[in-house]
Amino acid sequence: MAKRVVLVVLDSVGIGFSADADEYGDRGANTLGHIADSAGLDIPNMHRMGIGNIAPLYGIPPLGTTSAAYGMAKEVSKGKDTTTGHWEIAGQILEEPFPTYPNGFSEDIMKAFEEATGKGTIGNKVASGTAIINELGDEHVATGKLIIYTSADSVFQIAAHEDIVPLEDLYKYCEIARKQLKVGRVIARPFVGADGNYTRTANRHDYSLEPSDNMLTRIKTAGKDSIGVGKIFDIYAGKGFTDHVYTKSNTEGIDKTIEYLQQDNNGLIFTNLVDFDMLFGHRRDLIGYRDALEYFDQRLPEITSAMGDDDVLIITADHGNDPIFKGTDHTREHIPILVYGKKVKPVNIGFRSTFADIGTTIEELLLGEAPSTGSFASMIV
């Protein structure tokens, strides 16, 4: 058994389109592969762990001997969003996708929201968050109407200027929407600025549907620590955690992960590094994405150095977001899996038939038994 498992999700770092990618319009997507092909990728620490052994990556050849176990997993759940991917990792597979609104929300939905909040709305369309606040920010400031928008994901996003709508009010409006809607997430998107030059702040807050019992609840019930770093706490609606901390960047997420490793805890440290997706994937920023991957790789030795002899690190993703693929949406891709630890055997764990194998493995490592088939714990320890 492991004392601790550190699960780090590199948000959107897929490693090649899935067999069912045609159903999502994503055949040809390959987040990690296209970054390596188009911009070059210098990630020596993950290379040594075996990232180049998982799938072909330009400039990162497979190694005869690796420092970590490696493999990949496909998604079984319907969808390709953050909530769906994370929930499947923890053992909850969705048979039906969360609803999406490519043409904006219906008149009935908007009327019910406006009546419940007492606020008018503008927008109500699919849009980039950074673009829509500059498009409609002046009107919002002048009228106080909330900016509503969505994306290809199952999200209801509410943007408001922090000087016009206090954060506590914005969060209250999100809570109202959460009760009314079945979308995967309601997201508060506060911003600041003036005269058409607006920028989002770090006071984002996500309101997710509550998942069923899963890896997190079982770890907590067993008396172990279940710690969330970044937006992890919100993705699972706070269910199953003993502690959590929000972060404003990948840098802070890595820092907080290391801080928890330096403490005397016993269980799971679950980190999401969102910048890959939020700042670079959706904005189709190839160079920014590459630089963020290289930065994580540079910090990786700090994480491994903080680990104890009985700790295990798992690096993975939740979906893809290929920065040179069409559109600005997530991409239906396989996810990489790297498993490192002083007592971990550097073996090929193969192609996993579901993201849930990750959670099943973590439960066996921490609790001594797996809740279902699919654990690869016996292969690595």
C-alpha positions in Angstrom: 0.0 0.0 0.0 1.0 3.6 -0.6 1.0 6.2 2.1 0.0 9.0 -0.4 -1.0 9.2 -4.0 -0.5 12.6 -5.8 -2.8 12.7 -8.8 -2.0 15.6 -11.1 -4.3 16.4 -13.9 -2.7 18.4 -16.7 -6.0 19.9 -17.8 -6.6 19.1 -21.5 -3.2 17.5 -22.3 -4.6 14.7 -24.5 -2.3 12.4 -26.5 -4.3 11.5 -29.6 -7.9 11.3 -30.9 -10.1 8.4 -29.7 -11.7 5.8 -31.8 -15.1 7.5 -31.4 -13.7 11.0 -32.2 -15.8 11.1 -35.3 -18.9 11.4 -33.1 -17.5 14.6 -31.7 -15.9 16.0 -34.9 -12.5 15.5 -33.5 -10.8 13.0 -35.8 -7.2 14.1 -36.3 -6.9 16.0 -33.0 -3.7 15.3 -31.0 -2.9 17.9 -28.3 0.5 16.7 -27.2 1.5 15.4 -30.6 0.7 18.5 -32.5 2.5 20.7 -30.0 5.6 18.6 -30.4 5.3 18.6 -34.2 4.6 22.3 -34.6 6.5 24.0 -31.8 9.0 21.5 -30.5 8.7 20.2 -26.9 11.6 20.1 -24.4 10.3 18.0 -21.5 13.2 15.9 -20.4 11.8 14.8 -17.0 8.6 13.4 -18.5 10.6 12.0 -21.4 12.6 9.9 -18.8 9.4 8.9 -17.2 8.2 7.5 -20.5 5.9 10.0 -22.2 7.5 9.2 -25.5 6.7 5.5 -25.0 3.0 6.1 -24.8 2.5 7.5 -28.4 4.7 8.9 -31.1 6.0 12.4 -30.2 8.4 14.3 -32.5 11.7 14.8 -30.8 10.8 12.6 -27.8 11.6 9.0 -28.9 10.6 6.0 -26.8 13.2 4.8 -24.3 14.4 1.2 -23.6 14.3 2.0 -19.9 12.0 4.5 -18.2 11.9 6.0 -14.7 8.1 5.5 -14.4 5.3 3.3 -15.5 3.4 4.5 -18.5 0.3 4.0 -20.5 -2.9 5.7 -21.8 -6.6 5.5 -21.3 -9.8 6.1 -23.4 -12.9 7.8 -22.2 -16.1 5.7 -21.9 -18.4 8.5 -20.7 -20.4 10.5 -23.2 -18.8 14.0 -23.5 -15.5 15.6 -23.5 -15.7 18.3 -20.8 -13.9 18.8 -17.5 -16.6 17.4 -15.3 -17.1 14.3 -17.4 -13.4 13.5 -17.5 -12.7 14.0 -13.8 -15.8 12.1 -12.7 -14.8 9.1 -14.8 -11.3 9.2 -13.3 -13.0 8.9 -9.9 -15.2 6.0 -11.1 -18.4 7.6 -12.2 -19.2 7.0 -15.9 -21.9 9.1 -17.6 -24.2 7.2 -20.0 -25.7 10.5 -21.2 -23.8 13.7 -21.9 -24.5 16.9 -20.0 -26.8 19.2 -22.0 -25.1 21.8 -24.2 -26.6 24.9 -25.8 -25.0 25.8 -29.1 -27.7 28.3 -29.9 -27.8 29.8 -26.4 -30.3 29.1 -23.7 -34.0 28.9 -24.3 -36.4 31.8 -23.5 -37.9 29.8 -20.7 -34.6 29.2 -19.1 -33.6 32.8 -19.3 -37.0 34.1 -18.1 -36.9 31.8 -15.0 -33.3 33.0 -14.2 -34.2 36.7 -14.6 -37.3 36.3 -12.4 -35.4 34.4 -9.7 -32.5 36.9 -9.6 -34.3 40.1 -10.4 -31.6 40.9 -12.9 -31.7 41.5 -16.7 -29.3 39.6 -18.9 -27.4 40.2 -22.2 -25.4 37.9 -24.4 -26.9 34.4 -24.2 -24.7 32.8 -26.8 -21.7 30.7 -27.4 -18.6 32.9 -26.9 -15.1 33.3 -25.7 -15.0 34.6 -22.2 -12.3 37.1 -22.9 -14.0 38.3 -26.1 -17.6 38.7 -24.7 -16.6 40.9 -21.7 -15.0 43.3 -24.1 -17.9 43.1 -26.5 -20.6 43.6 -23.9 -18.7 45.0 -20.9 -19.6 48.7 -21.6 -23.3 47.8 -21.8 -23.1 45.7 -18.7 -21.5 48.6 -16.8 -24.1 51.0 -18.0 -27.1 48.8 -17.3 -26.1 46.3 -14.7 -27.4 43.5 -16.8 -25.5 40.2 -16.3 -23.5 38.8 -19.3 -24.6 35.2 -19.9 -22.7 32.9 -22.3 -21.9 29.3 -22.9 -19.5 27.2 -24.9 -19.3 23.8 -26.5 -19.1 22.5 -22.9 -22.1 22.1 -20.7 -21.7 25.4 -18.9 -23.8 28.4 -17.9 -21.4 31.3 -17.4 -22.2 34.6 -15.7 -19.8 37.5 -16.2 -20.0 40.6 -14.2 -17.8 43.6 -13.3 -16.7 43.4 -9.7 -17.4 47.1 -9.2 -21.0 46.7 -10.6 -21.9 43.4 -9.1 -20.3 42.5 -5.8 -18.7 39.0 -5.8 -21.2 37.8 -3.1 -24.1 38.8 -5.3 -22.5 37.2 -8.4 -22.0 33.9 -6.4 -25.6 34.1 -5.2 -26.9 34.4 -8.8 -24.7 31.4 -9.7 -26.3 29.4 -6.9 -29.7 30.2 -8.2 -28.8 29.1 -11.7 -27.3 25.9 -10.2 -30.6 25.0 -8.7 -32.5 25.7 -11.9 -30.2 24.0 -14.5 -28.9 20.5 -15.3 -25.7 21.8 -17.0 -22.4 20.3 -15.9 -21.2 23.6 -14.4 -22.4 27.1 -13.6 -19.4 29.4 -13.6 -18.9 32.9 -12.0 -16.7 34.9 -14.3 -15.9 38.3 -12.6 -13.9 40.9 -14.4 -12.5 44.4 -14.0 -11.4 47.3 -16.2 -13.1 50.1 -18.1 -14.1 51.5 -21.5 -14.0 48.3 -23.5 -10.7 47.1 -22.0 -11.7 44.4 -19.5 -9.9 41.5 -18.0 -11.1 38.6 -16.0 -10.0 38.2 -12.4 -8.9 35.1 -10.4 -12.2 35.1 -8.4 -13.8 32.6 -10.8 -16.0 30.0 -9.0 -17.5 26.8 -10.4 -20.7 25.3 -9.2 -20.9 21.6 -10.3 -23.6 19.0 -10.1 -23.0 16.7 -7.1 -21.4 13.4 -8.2 -22.4 10.0 -6.8 -20.2 8.2 -4.3 -16.8 7.7 -5.8 -13.0 7.3 -5.2 -13.0 10.5 -3.1 -15.9 9.6 -0.8 -14.5 6.1 -0.2 -11.0 7.5 0.7 -12.5 10.0 3.1 -14.8 7.4 4.6 -11.8 5.2 5.2 -10.3 7.9 7.4 -7.7 9.0 4.9 -6.9 12.6 3.8 -8.6 13.6 0.5 -7.1 17.0 -0.5 -8.1 19.1 -3.5 -5.7 21.6 -5.2 -7.1 24.1 -7.7 -10.6 23.7 -9.1 -10.8 20.0 -8.1 -13.0 20.9 -5.1 -15.6 22.6 -7.3 -15.5 19.9 -10.0 -16.9 17.4 -7.4 -19.1 20.0 -5.7 -16.9 19.6 -2.6 -18.0 16.0 -2.1 -15.5 13.7 -0.5 -12.8 16.2 0.5 -11.1 16.7 3.9 -9.2 19.8 2.8 -8.8 22.0 -0.3 -7.2 25.1 -1.6 -8.0 27.2 -4.6 -5.2 28.4 -6.9 -4.9 31.1 -9.5 -2.3 29.6 -11.8 -0.3 26.5 -12.7 2.5 27.9 -10.7 0.4 28.2 -7.5 -1.0 24.8 -8.1 2.4 23.2 -8.2 3.5 25.3 -5.2 0.5 24.2 -3.1 0.9 20.5 -4.2 4.5 20.6 -2.9 3.4 22.3 0.3 0.9 19.5 1.0 3.6 16.9 0.2 5.8 18.6 2.9 3.0 18.1 5.5 2.2 15.0 7.5 -0.9 13.8 5.6 -1.9 10.3 4.6 -4.1 9.7 1.5 -4.8 11.6 -1.7 -3.5 14.9 -3.0 -5.6 15.7 -6.1 -4.4 18.6 -8.3 -5.8 20.2 -11.4 -3.5 22.5 -13.4 -6.0 24.5 -15.5 -3.8 27.0 -17.4 -3.1 24.5 -20.2 -6.8 24.4 -21.0 -8.1 27.8 -19.9 -5.2 30.1 -21.1 -3.8 28.2 -24.0 -6.0 25.4 -25.4 -9.2 27.4 -25.7 -7.3 30.4 -27.0 -5.4 28.3 -29.5 -2.1 29.6 -28.2 0.4 27.0 -29.4 3.5 28.6 -28.0 1.9 29.4 -24.7 0.8 25.8 -24.4 4.2 24.5 -25.2 5.9 26.9 -22.7 3.4 25.8 -20.0 4.3 22.1 -20.5 8.0 22.9 -20.4 7.5 24.9 -17.2 5.6 22.0 -15.5 8.4 19.6 -16.6 11.0 22.0 -15.1 9.1 21.9 -11.8 8.5 18.2 -11.8 11.7 17.3 -9.9 10.5 19.6 -7.0 7.4 17.4 -6.8 9.3 14.1 -6.9 11.9 15.3 -4.4 9.1 16.2 -1.9 7.7 12.6 -2.1 8.3 10.0 0.5 9.4 6.4 0.0 5.9 5.2 0.0 4.3 7.9 -2.1 3.1 7.5 -5.7 2.7 10.3 -8.3 0.2 9.9 -11.2 0.3 12.4 -14.0 -2.7 12.4 -16.4 -5.3 14.5 -18.1 -9.1 14.8 -18.5 -9.6 15.4 -22.2 -7.8 17.1 -25.1 -7.7 20.7 -26.3 -5.5 20.7 -29.4 -4.3 24.3 -30.0 -3.9 23.8 -33.7 -7.2 21.9 -34.3 -10.3 23.6 -35.6 -12.5 25.7 -33.4 -11.8 26.5 -29.7 -13.4 23.5 -28.1 -12.1 20.5 -26.1 -11.1 17.5 -28.2 -12.1 13.9 -27.7 -8.7 12.2 -27.0 -7.0 9.5 -25.1 -5.2 10.7 -21.9 -1.6 9.9 -21.0 -0.8 8.1 -17.7 2.6 8.4 -16.0 3.1 6.7 -12.6 6.2 7.5 -10.6 7.5 6.5 -7.1 10.5 5.0 -5.5 8.8 1.6 -5.2 6.9 1.8 -8.6 8.0 -0.6 -11.3 8.7 1.3 -14.6 6.5 -0.9 -16.7 4.1 -0.4 -19.6 0.6 -0.5 -18.1 -0.9 -0.6 -21.6 -4.1 0.8 -23.1 -6.7 1.2 -20.4 -10.3 0.8 -21.4 -11.6 3.6 -19.2 -10.3 6.6 -17.2 -11.8 4.9 -14.2 -8.9 2.5 -14.0 -6.9 5.4 -12.5 -9.3 5.9 -9.6 -9.6 2.1 -9.1 -5.8 1.9 -8.9 -5.6 4.7 -6.4 -8.1 3.1 -4.2 -6.2 -0.2 -4.2 -2.9 1.6 -3.5 -4.4 3.6 -0.6 -7.1 1.2 0.8 -5.7 -2.2 0.0 -8.6 -3.2 -2.3 -10.1 -2.1 -5.5 -13.9 -1.3 -5.8 -14.1 -2.9 -9.2 -11.9 -4.4 -12.0 -9.4 -2.3 -13.9 -6.8 -1.6 -11.3 -3.2 -1.7 -12.5 -1.8 -1.5 -8.9 -0.4 -5.1 -9.0 1.5 -4.2 -12.2 3.4 -1.3 -10.7 4.1 -2.3 -7.0 
